[in-house]
Amino acid sequence: MTHRTEPFEALAELVGRAAESLRQGNRRADDQLRDPLAKWLEDAAAGDDLGVINPYAVAVARAVLMP
């Protein structure tokens, strides 16, 4: 499953912001999950070998950054 409805750069920025938000103490994730989840989002922001961002990472990023 790939996520191509938005440009790679926009998705990478979204996922990267979510990782940073978690590292700064976002309360939407339990304390034990923050660091591993932020690391996963940082890795996902780089995309895969085909330059595609994991759609699950995009969904998690949106949930983390939701107002």
PDB file as gemmi writes it, atoms N, CA and C in Angstrom:
CRYST1    1.000    1.000    1.000  90.00  90.00  90.00 P 1                      
ATOM      1  N   MET A   1       0.851  -1.174   0.000  1.00  0.00           N  
ATOM      2  CA  MET A   1       0.000   0.000   0.000  1.00  0.00           C  
ATOM      3  C   MET A   1       0.901   1.242   0.000  1.00  0.00           C  
ATOM      4  N   THR A   2       0.672   2.146  -0.925  1.00  0.00           N  
ATOM      5  CA  THR A   2       1.448   3.385  -0.983  1.00  0.00           C  
ATOM      6  C   THR A   2       0.511   4.571  -0.872  1.00  0.00           C  
ATOM      7  N   HIS A   3       1.100   5.709  -0.586  1.00  0.00           N  
ATOM      8  CA  HIS A   3       0.325   6.925  -0.390  1.00  0.00           C  
ATOM      9  C   HIS A   3       0.875   7.980  -1.330  1.00  0.00           C  
ATOM     10  N   ARG A   4       0.202   8.195  -2.457  1.00  0.00           N  
ATOM     11  CA  ARG A   4       0.705   9.105  -3.472  1.00  0.00           C  
ATOM     12  C   ARG A   4      -0.258  10.250  -3.779  1.00  0.00           C  
ATOM     13  N   THR A   5      -1.239  10.515  -2.953  1.00  0.00           N  
ATOM     14  CA  THR A   5      -2.191  11.575  -3.276  1.00  0.00           C  
ATOM     15  C   THR A   5      -1.621  12.954  -2.989  1.00  0.00           C  
ATOM     16  N   GLU A   6      -0.552  13.024  -2.232  1.00  0.00           N  
ATOM     17  CA  GLU A   6       0.109  14.296  -1.940  1.00  0.00           C  
ATOM     18  C   GLU A   6       1.571  14.168  -2.327  1.00  0.00           C  
ATOM     19  N   PRO A   7       2.231  15.292  -2.639  1.00  0.00           N  
ATOM     20  CA  PRO A   7       3.646  15.219  -3.005  1.00  0.00           C  
ATOM     21  C   PRO A   7       4.499  14.666  -1.863  1.00  0.00           C  
ATOM     22  N   PHE A   8       5.551  13.955  -2.242  1.00  0.00           N  
ATOM     23  CA  PHE A   8       6.470  13.361  -1.273  1.00  0.00           C  
ATOM     24  C   PHE A   8       6.932  14.389  -0.248  1.00  0.00           C  
ATOM     25  N   GLU A   9       7.320  15.570  -0.710  1.00  0.00           N  
ATOM     26  CA  GLU A   9       7.862  16.598   0.190  1.00  0.00           C  
ATOM     27  C   GLU A   9       6.855  16.991   1.261  1.00  0.00           C  
ATOM     28  N   ALA A  10       5.599  17.117   0.891  1.00  0.00           N  
ATOM     29  CA  ALA A  10       4.560  17.497   1.851  1.00  0.00           C  
ATOM     30  C   ALA A  10       4.358  16.396   2.890  1.00  0.00           C  
ATOM     31  N   LEU A  11       4.357  15.155   2.441  1.00  0.00           N  
ATOM     32  CA  LEU A  11       4.186  14.043   3.373  1.00  0.00           C  
ATOM     33  C   LEU A  11       5.398  13.894   4.281  1.00  0.00           C  
ATOM     34  N   ALA A  12       6.593  14.057   3.721  1.00  0.00           N  
ATOM     35  CA  ALA A  12       7.816  13.965   4.524  1.00  0.00           C  
ATOM     36  C   ALA A  12       7.826  15.044   5.592  1.00  0.00           C  
ATOM     37  N   GLU A  13       7.405  16.243   5.247  1.00  0.00           N  
ATOM     38  CA  GLU A  13       7.359  17.345   6.208  1.00  0.00           C  
ATOM     39  C   GLU A  13       6.341  17.055   7.311  1.00  0.00           C  
ATOM     40  N   LEU A  14       5.174  16.543   6.948  1.00  0.00           N  
ATOM     41  CA  LEU A  14       4.138  16.204   7.912  1.00  0.00           C  
ATOM     42  C   LEU A  14       4.637  15.157   8.906  1.00  0.00           C  
ATOM     43  N   VAL A  15       5.231  14.087   8.388  1.00  0.00           N  
ATOM     44  CA  VAL A  15       5.706  13.002   9.240  1.00  0.00           C  
ATOM     45  C   VAL A  15       6.862  13.484  10.116  1.00  0.00           C  
ATOM     46  N   GLY A  16       7.735  14.294   9.564  1.00  0.00           N  
ATOM     47  CA  GLY A  16       8.839  14.861  10.353  1.00  0.00           C  
ATOM     48  C   GLY A  16       8.354  15.769  11.475  1.00  0.00           C  
ATOM     49  N   ARG A  17       7.342  16.575  11.195  1.00  0.00           N  
ATOM     50  CA  ARG A  17       6.773  17.444  12.246  1.00  0.00           C  
ATOM     51  C   ARG A  17       6.159  16.623  13.358  1.00  0.00           C  
ATOM     52  N   ALA A  18       5.498  15.521  13.003  1.00  0.00           N  
ATOM     53  CA  ALA A  18       4.901  14.664  14.025  1.00  0.00           C  
ATOM     54  C   ALA A  18       5.977  14.056  14.916  1.00  0.00           C  
ATOM     55  N   ALA A  19       7.077  13.632  14.327  1.00  0.00           N  
ATOM     56  CA  ALA A  19       8.182  13.078  15.120  1.00  0.00           C  
ATOM     57  C   ALA A  19       8.707  14.124  16.091  1.00  0.00           C  
ATOM     58  N   GLU A  20       8.898  15.327  15.614  1.00  0.00           N  
ATOM     59  CA  GLU A  20       9.396  16.410  16.480  1.00  0.00           C  
ATOM     60  C   GLU A  20       8.391  16.725  17.584  1.00  0.00           C  
ATOM     61  N   SER A  21       7.120  16.729  17.244  1.00  0.00           N  
ATOM     62  CA  SER A  21       6.082  16.992  18.228  1.00  0.00           C  
ATOM     63  C   SER A  21       6.118  15.955  19.351  1.00  0.00           C  
ATOM     64  N   LEU A  22       6.313  14.698  18.976  1.00  0.00           N  
ATOM     65  CA  LEU A  22       6.408  13.635  19.990  1.00  0.00           C  
ATOM     66  C   LEU A  22       7.626  13.844  20.876  1.00  0.00           C  
ATOM     67  N   ARG A  23       8.733  14.191  20.279  1.00  0.00           N  
ATOM     68  CA  ARG A  23       9.961  14.404  21.048  1.00  0.00           C  
ATOM     69  C   ARG A  23       9.818  15.587  22.019  1.00  0.00           C  
ATOM     70  N   GLN A  24       8.958  16.523  21.688  1.00  0.00           N  
ATOM     71  CA  GLN A  24       8.751  17.690  22.552  1.00  0.00           C  
ATOM     72  C   GLN A  24       7.681  17.447  23.604  1.00  0.00           C  
ATOM     73  N   GLY A  25       7.171  16.210  23.685  1.00  0.00           N  
ATOM     74  CA  GLY A  25       6.255  15.870  24.763  1.00  0.00           C  
ATOM     75  C   GLY A  25       4.782  15.855  24.415  1.00  0.00           C  
ATOM     76  N   ASN A  26       4.448  15.731  23.151  1.00  0.00           N  
ATOM     77  CA  ASN A  26       3.041  15.641  22.747  1.00  0.00           C  
ATOM     78  C   ASN A  26       2.336  14.583  23.586  1.00  0.00           C  
ATOM     79  N   ARG A  27       1.214  14.933  24.169  1.00  0.00           N  
ATOM     80  CA  ARG A  27       0.500  14.047  25.089  1.00  0.00           C  
ATOM     81  C   ARG A  27      -0.422  13.046  24.397  1.00  0.00           C  
ATOM     82  N   ARG A  28      -0.445  13.022  23.078  1.00  0.00           N  
ATOM     83  CA  ARG A  28      -1.300  12.067  22.370  1.00  0.00           C  
ATOM     84  C   ARG A  28      -0.713  10.661  22.379  1.00  0.00           C  
ATOM     85  N   ALA A  29       0.522  10.519  22.802  1.00  0.00           N  
ATOM     86  CA  ALA A  29       1.145   9.195  22.876  1.00  0.00           C  
ATOM     87  C   ALA A  29       1.627   8.944  24.296  1.00  0.00           C  
ATOM     88  N   ASP A  30       1.481   7.729  24.736  1.00  0.00           N  
ATOM     89  CA  ASP A  30       1.938   7.323  26.051  1.00  0.00           C  
ATOM     90  C   ASP A  30       3.453   7.531  26.165  1.00  0.00           C  
ATOM     91  N   ASP A  31       3.927   7.813  27.359  1.00  0.00           N  
ATOM     92  CA  ASP A  31       5.346   8.087  27.580  1.00  0.00           C  
ATOM     93  C   ASP A  31       6.262   7.008  27.004  1.00  0.00           C  
ATOM     94  N   GLN A  32       5.919   5.753  27.194  1.00  0.00           N  
ATOM     95  CA  GLN A  32       6.784   4.666  26.724  1.00  0.00           C  
ATOM     96  C   GLN A  32       6.816   4.564  25.195  1.00  0.00           C  
ATOM     97  N   LEU A  33       5.826   5.137  24.538  1.00  0.00           N  
ATOM     98  CA  LEU A  33       5.767   5.049  23.076  1.00  0.00           C  
ATOM     99  C   LEU A  33       6.414   6.232  22.370  1.00  0.00           C  
ATOM    100  N   ARG A  34       6.605   7.328  23.061  1.00  0.00           N  
ATOM    101  CA  ARG A  34       7.064   8.548  22.385  1.00  0.00           C  
ATOM    102  C   ARG A  34       8.359   8.378  21.612  1.00  0.00           C  
ATOM    103  N   ASP A  35       9.411   7.894  22.260  1.00  0.00           N  
ATOM    104  CA  ASP A  35      10.704   7.815  21.575  1.00  0.00           C  
ATOM    105  C   ASP A  35      10.691   6.824  20.417  1.00  0.00           C  
ATOM    106  N   PRO A  36      10.205   5.582  20.615  1.00  0.00           N  
ATOM    107  CA  PRO A  36      10.179   4.658  19.476  1.00  0.00           C  
ATOM    108  C   PRO A  36       9.276   5.141  18.331  1.00  0.00           C  
ATOM    109  N   LEU A  37       8.156   5.753  18.682  1.00  0.00           N  
ATOM    110  CA  LEU A  37       7.253   6.260  17.655  1.00  0.00           C  
ATOM    111  C   LEU A  37       7.889   7.421  16.901  1.00  0.00           C  
ATOM    112  N   ALA A  38       8.553   8.314  17.606  1.00  0.00           N  
ATOM    113  CA  ALA A  38       9.242   9.433  16.949  1.00  0.00           C  
ATOM    114  C   ALA A  38      10.336   8.915  16.019  1.00  0.00           C  
ATOM    115  N   LYS A  39      11.091   7.913  16.454  1.00  0.00           N  
ATOM    116  CA  LYS A  39      12.147   7.350  15.614  1.00  0.00           C  
ATOM    117  C   LYS A  39      11.548   6.725  14.356  1.00  0.00           C  
ATOM    118  N   TRP A  40      10.459   5.981  14.515  1.00  0.00           N  
ATOM    119  CA  TRP A  40       9.809   5.370  13.360  1.00  0.00           C  
ATOM    120  C   TRP A  40       9.331   6.439  12.384  1.00  0.00           C  
ATOM    121  N   LEU A  41       8.729   7.523  12.903  1.00  0.00           N  
ATOM    122  CA  LEU A  41       8.257   8.600  12.029  1.00  0.00           C  
ATOM    123  C   LEU A  41       9.423   9.294  11.328  1.00  0.00           C  
ATOM    124  N   GLU A  42      10.522   9.496  12.034  1.00  0.00           N  
ATOM    125  CA  GLU A  42      11.698  10.105  11.394  1.00  0.00           C  
ATOM    126  C   GLU A  42      12.195   9.229  10.245  1.00  0.00           C  
ATOM    127  N   ASP A  43      12.260   7.922  10.479  1.00  0.00           N  
ATOM    128  CA  ASP A  43      12.674   7.001   9.414  1.00  0.00           C  
ATOM    129  C   ASP A  43      11.683   7.035   8.259  1.00  0.00           C  
ATOM    130  N   ALA A  44      10.406   7.067   8.575  1.00  0.00           N  
ATOM    131  CA  ALA A  44       9.367   7.071   7.537  1.00  0.00           C  
ATOM    132  C   ALA A  44       9.402   8.350   6.711  1.00  0.00           C  
ATOM    133  N   ALA A  45       9.791   9.456   7.317  1.00  0.00           N  
ATOM    134  CA  ALA A  45       9.824  10.739   6.604  1.00  0.00           C  
ATOM    135  C   ALA A  45      10.814  10.709   5.437  1.00  0.00           C  
ATOM    136  N   ALA A  46      11.793   9.825   5.498  1.00  0.00           N  
ATOM    137  CA  ALA A  46      12.770   9.703   4.418  1.00  0.00           C  
ATOM    138  C   ALA A  46      12.197   8.942   3.222  1.00  0.00           C  
ATOM    139  N   GLY A  47      11.104   8.228   3.429  1.00  0.00           N  
ATOM    140  CA  GLY A  47      10.507   7.441   2.358  1.00  0.00           C  
ATOM    141  C   GLY A  47      11.232   6.118   2.171  1.00  0.00           C  
ATOM    142  N   ASP A  48      10.671   5.284   1.316  1.00  0.00           N  
ATOM    143  CA  ASP A  48      11.296   3.993   1.052  1.00  0.00           C  
ATOM    144  C   ASP A  48      12.201   4.103  -0.172  1.00  0.00           C  
ATOM    145  N   ASP A  49      12.652   2.977  -0.683  1.00  0.00           N  
ATOM    146  CA  ASP A  49      13.565   2.981  -1.834  1.00  0.00           C  
ATOM    147  C   ASP A  49      12.946   3.576  -3.093  1.00  0.00           C  
ATOM    148  N   LEU A  50      11.619   3.599  -3.136  1.00  0.00           N  
ATOM    149  CA  LEU A  50      10.926   4.156  -4.295  1.00  0.00           C  
ATOM    150  C   LEU A  50      10.484   5.598  -4.073  1.00  0.00           C  
ATOM    151  N   GLY A  51      10.849   6.167  -2.920  1.00  0.00           N  
ATOM    152  CA  GLY A  51      10.452   7.539  -2.623  1.00  0.00           C  
ATOM    153  C   GLY A  51       9.001   7.660  -2.201  1.00  0.00           C  
ATOM    154  N   VAL A  52       8.480   6.610  -1.581  1.00  0.00           N  
ATOM    155  CA  VAL A  52       7.087   6.597  -1.134  1.00  0.00           C  
ATOM    156  C   VAL A  52       7.059   6.587   0.387  1.00  0.00           C  
ATOM    157  N   ILE A  53       6.177   7.397   0.963  1.00  0.00           N  
ATOM    158  CA  ILE A  53       6.021   7.445   2.415  1.00  0.00           C  
ATOM    159  C   ILE A  53       4.921   6.480   2.832  1.00  0.00           C  
ATOM    160  N   ASN A  54       5.210   5.695   3.843  1.00  0.00           N  
ATOM    161  CA  ASN A  54       4.284   4.702   4.368  1.00  0.00           C  
ATOM    162  C   ASN A  54       2.954   5.378   4.731  1.00  0.00           C  
ATOM    163  N   PRO A  55       1.837   4.890   4.202  1.00  0.00           N  
ATOM    164  CA  PRO A  55       0.545   5.516   4.491  1.00  0.00           C  
ATOM    165  C   PRO A  55       0.158   5.420   5.974  1.00  0.00           C  
ATOM    166  N   TYR A  56       0.653   4.394   6.650  1.00  0.00           N  
ATOM    167  CA  TYR A  56       0.381   4.281   8.084  1.00  0.00           C  
ATOM    168  C   TYR A  56       1.122   5.370   8.853  1.00  0.00           C  
ATOM    169  N   ALA A  57       2.321   5.699   8.402  1.00  0.00           N  
ATOM    170  CA  ALA A  57       3.075   6.787   9.033  1.00  0.00           C  
ATOM    171  C   ALA A  57       2.361   8.114   8.820  1.00  0.00           C  
ATOM    172  N   VAL A  58       1.785   8.312   7.657  1.00  0.00           N  
ATOM    173  CA  VAL A  58       1.034   9.536   7.374  1.00  0.00           C  
ATOM    174  C   VAL A  58      -0.188   9.617   8.288  1.00  0.00           C  
ATOM    175  N   ALA A  59      -0.897   8.508   8.444  1.00  0.00           N  
ATOM    176  CA  ALA A  59      -2.076   8.487   9.318  1.00  0.00           C  
ATOM    177  C   ALA A  59      -1.696   8.767  10.782  1.00  0.00           C  
ATOM    178  N   VAL A  60      -0.594   8.177  11.235  1.00  0.00           N  
ATOM    179  CA  VAL A  60      -0.135   8.419  12.608  1.00  0.00           C  
ATOM    180  C   VAL A  60       0.289   9.872  12.754  1.00  0.00           C  
ATOM    181  N   ALA A  61       1.006  10.408  11.778  1.00  0.00           N  
ATOM    182  CA  ALA A  61       1.449  11.803  11.839  1.00  0.00           C  
ATOM    183  C   ALA A  61       0.247  12.742  11.946  1.00  0.00           C  
ATOM    184  N   ARG A  62      -0.768  12.492  11.149  1.00  0.00           N  
ATOM    185  CA  ARG A  62      -1.972  13.346  11.216  1.00  0.00           C  
ATOM    186  C   ARG A  62      -2.652  13.240  12.568  1.00  0.00           C  
ATOM    187  N   ALA A  63      -2.702  12.034  13.120  1.00  0.00           N  
ATOM    188  CA  ALA A  63      -3.320  11.852  14.447  1.00  0.00           C  
ATOM    189  C   ALA A  63      -2.523  12.576  15.524  1.00  0.00           C  
ATOM    190  N   VAL A  64      -1.210  12.510  15.450  1.00  0.00           N  
ATOM    191  CA  VAL A  64      -0.340  13.162  16.434  1.00  0.00           C  
ATOM    192  C   VAL A  64      -0.491  14.680  16.362  1.00  0.00           C  
ATOM    193  N   LEU A  65      -0.602  15.213  15.154  1.00  0.00           N  
ATOM    194  CA  LEU A  65      -0.646  16.662  14.969  1.00  0.00           C  
ATOM    195  C   LEU A  65      -2.052  17.245  15.012  1.00  0.00           C  
ATOM    196  N   MET A  66      -3.064  16.392  15.134  1.00  0.00           N  
ATOM    197  CA  MET A  66      -4.467  16.847  15.170  1.00  0.00           C  
ATOM    198  C   MET A  66      -4.665  17.857  16.306  1.00  0.00           C  
ATOM    199  N   PRO A  67      -5.365  18.949  16.008  1.00  0.00           N  
ATOM    200  CA  PRO A  67      -5.594  19.951  17.072  1.00  0.00           C  
ATOM    201  C   PRO A  67      -6.531  19.448  18.165  1.00  0.00           C  
TER     202      PRO A  67                                                      
END                                                                             
